[in-house]
Amino acid sequence: MTSRLPRPADLPASDLPWLAERLAEARAIVTAAADHRDSLVRLACDLLITHGTTAQERGDARILRLVIDARRPLRHGDHQCLDRHDDREGRR
């Protein structure tokens, strides 16, 4: 049986030069978040949450991801869900 390859999260970033490059790009995007699309900032945050080098960096990325997600408008389906909830409340 062949051994499984280690996951990137199990290896230090110095062992994976491509991961170190992606982390550097993600940090640059997060640093200038106002200049980038929310979808790109969201991807950068996901990478930093998963592979960030410090707990502070991962925590900051989580907070920024929450802020970016909170800025997104509700979708049509979400409005319908809220309307149904209001209808149930009114019938009680």
C-alpha positions in Angstrom: 0.0 0.0 0.0 1.3 3.4 -0.8 1.6 6.1 1.8 -0.6 9.2 1.6 0.9 12.5 0.9 0.7 15.0 3.8 -1.9 17.7 3.6 -0.6 21.3 3.1 -1.8 22.2 6.6 0.5 19.5 8.0 3.6 21.0 6.4 5.3 24.3 7.2 5.0 26.9 4.5 8.7 26.8 3.9 8.3 23.3 2.6 5.8 24.4 0.0 7.1 27.4 -1.9 3.8 27.7 -3.8 1.9 28.0 -0.6 4.2 30.7 0.7 3.6 32.6 -2.6 -0.2 32.2 -2.2 0.0 33.4 1.4 2.0 36.4 0.4 -0.6 37.2 -2.3 -3.4 36.7 0.1 -1.8 39.1 2.6 -1.4 41.7 0.0 -5.0 41.4 -1.0 -6.2 41.7 2.6 -4.0 44.6 3.2 -5.6 46.5 0.3 -9.1 45.0 0.8 -10.8 48.3 -0.2 -9.2 48.1 -3.6 -10.3 44.5 -4.5 -13.6 42.8 -5.2 -15.3 41.2 -2.2 -15.1 37.8 -3.9 -11.3 38.0 -4.1 -11.0 39.3 -0.5 -13.2 36.4 0.6 -10.9 33.9 -1.2 -7.8 35.5 0.4 -9.4 35.3 3.8 -10.3 31.6 3.3 -6.7 30.9 2.5 -5.4 32.8 5.6 -8.0 31.2 7.9 -6.8 27.8 6.8 -3.1 28.3 6.3 -2.2 31.5 8.2 1.1 31.3 10.2 -0.2 32.8 13.5 -3.3 32.6 15.5 -3.6 36.4 15.2 -3.5 36.3 11.4 -6.1 33.5 11.3 -8.3 35.4 13.7 -8.0 38.7 11.8 -8.9 36.9 8.6 -12.0 35.4 10.2 -13.1 38.8 11.4 -12.6 40.4 7.9 -14.5 37.5 6.3 -17.4 38.1 8.6 -17.4 41.9 7.7 -17.2 41.1 4.0 -20.1 38.6 4.3 -22.2 41.1 6.3 -21.9 43.7 3.5 -23.5 41.3 1.0 -27.1 42.0 0.3 -29.7 39.4 1.1 -30.7 37.3 -1.9 -34.2 36.9 -3.1 -34.6 33.5 -1.5 -33.5 34.8 1.8 -36.2 37.5 1.7 -38.8 34.9 1.1 -37.6 32.9 4.1 -37.9 36.1 6.2 -41.4 36.8 4.9 -42.5 33.3 5.8 -41.1 33.7 9.3 -43.0 37.0 9.7 -46.2 35.3 8.5 -45.9 32.6 11.1 -45.2 35.2 13.8 -48.3 37.1 12.8 -50.6 34.1 13.1 -49.7 33.4 16.7 
